[in-house]
Structure formats: C-alpha cells, structure tokens
C-alpha cells in the first residue's frame, strides 16, 4: 500500500515539474516576442530620426 502512495506522489511531482517547465517556456516565448516587437519599434524610430537628420 505504501508503494502505491509513493508512486502517486512521484507522478504528481513529475507533473508539477512538467507544468513548471511549460510555464517557463511560455514566459520565454512572451519575452522573445516582446523583445522582437521593441527591436522593430526601435529600428523604425532610428530610421525616422536618420531621415529627419538628412532633411
């Protein structure tokens, strides 16, 4: 009986680790998208500034 309880606890622990890994990947994806968005915005602003300096 104790062995069955330990197996259930191990399965729960494995699921918790997988959920944390998935949450970490989601956060990394969000961060990567945010960085990409900000880089595009910065590129546009830099281009606009360069165009104004040429005029």
RAZILIN-V249522 format. One line per field, one symbol per residue. ss: DSSP state (H for helix, E for strand, - for the rest). psi: psi as a letter, one per 40 degrees, with the letter a starting at -180 (. if undefined). burial: + if it has 9 or more other C-alpha atoms within 8 Angstrom, else -. A space follows every 10 residues. Layout:
BEGIN
ss: ???
psi: ???
burial: ???
END
This chain:
BEGIN
ss: -HHHHHHHHH HHHHHHHHHH HHHHHHHHHH HHHHHHHHHH HHHHHHHHHH HHHH-
psi: dddddddddd dddddddddd dddddddddd dddddddddd dddddddddd dddd.
burial: ---------- ---------- ---------- ---------- ---------- -----
END
